[in-house]
């Protein structure tokens, strides 16, 4: 029947035809009886839309289904919200599950984070993990767990060592801090709330590569100044590194550490461009670029081209900062490039004070889908490789390791410290504390909660005083939960957690500790021996081919 009708008149135009009939009928009633103006305007507008759909050339669907085809785009627009609120289960992590988000919201508000009636996780399913508890639990005095970065007070030799490029101002960092998110990516109110919360809680706030804005300075919270390939906040007019401008910012007492960004988990190996219309006067002032002009962040650094040059640049930054802890952040890619950096440390005697390993699951930076899904090592593998390599060359005791990648709970922190991290950073976790609902409109400027937008009206949704308290409470309650895990395991500090404490159920239903499943931990100095037999393949194959003189393979 429909097929026959379609030969007489295309059925797909039925809705449009009914609208035309409605328009003609309302036009008749308006002319004959002087009523129906409202319906005349409504049907007139819809008919005009239908005519536009039939004549436009960009969307085939609308040419075939005028007017009614817009329903498809409306449903597509609200699909993430429909799925998030009505369809997905509490444990589906896409990218964060409702259970993960809920625990952040509850802790940020200071509400109870307790769960009744048992776990919702499939404890016999593949990938289930737990931490083994002790029959002799401990009592830990405080949840304010900290780690010294850059040595400890009394280790240095004052100004002379700072002038020589050594760290003389070690930082006593919390084991849980705010990861790199730039002003420009985040709103002014979001930066203000994060820094105010960090100030109250005594933890660090990473600036992101967008440099230090006026909003970072208002409340005086500790800053980790991240320097990317665009050298924002410390650049010359041509985009090269400026010692003078770097020194002016780095000597600010609010800046506690200097972090050189090599790559980030969201889009490793990919530069970025902030279009000119988005480069406001505030953003331009923070970054040291002209307002209204495209702001380019290159994929590679111009201040160095080899591992040896990079180590010299690290020492230069540390000296110019007055001896503050200086390190770098990277997402692990080619293993030989990482090995080349380590060999440069050995050859020059220059070591960073810290290394932050960013996992490919990181996601605060919008990126092409291929980069989001398929570029860079996930945090677990990257962290293990960095930790093991530093052990293998005897440098692990001198270099602290931070990490970032989907950290929202105390178990996340405990697990990553078991794999070798000294501290953890979180970006999206603190975004949730600010009120983020995972709408995933971060790159559009239309964030519904005012977190990732420069729209002054949308920013008003985020009240700084209230959200700063939530940032503080999320940090406090997460560390309190970490303290309870440490006590239950019979330990005194999270740094005592090892891969032997965390257990995982694998695909074949075997139960093994992470120490049994993961890359074997190298003995101290194992990579300094001539004979690498017995070491994992990645070291036997790539370590001999890495050179401190180049990021390329020796035989390439």
Buried (B, 14 or more C-beta within 10 A) or exposed (E): EEEEEEEEEEEEBEBBBBBBEBBEBBBEBBEEEEEBEEBBEBBBEBBEBBBEBBEEEEBEEBBEBBBBBBEEEEEEEEEBBEEBEEEBEEEEEEEBBBBBBBBBBBBBBBEEBEEEEEEEBEEEEEEBEBBEEEEEBBEBEEBBBBBBBBBEEEEBEEEEBBEEBBBBBBBBBBBBBBBBBBBBBBBBBBBBBBBBBBBBBBBBBBBBBBBBBEBBBBBEBBBBBBBBBBBBBBBEEEBEBBEEBBBEBBEBEBBBBBBBBBBBBBBBBBEBEBEEEBBBEBBBBBBBBEBBEEBEBBEEBBBBEBBBBBBBBBBBBBBBBBBBBBBBBBBBBBBBBBBBBBBBBBBBEBBBBBBBBBBBBBBBBBBEEEBBEEBBBBBBBBBBBBBBBBBBBBBBEEBBBBBBBBBBBBBBBBBBBBBBBBBBBBBBBBBBBBBBBBBBBBEEEEBBBBBBBBEEEBBEBBEBEEBBBBBBBBBBBBBBBBBBBBBBBBBBBBBBBBBEBBBBBEEEEEEEBBBBEBBEBBEBEBBEEEEBEEBEEBBEEBBBBBBBBBBBBEEE
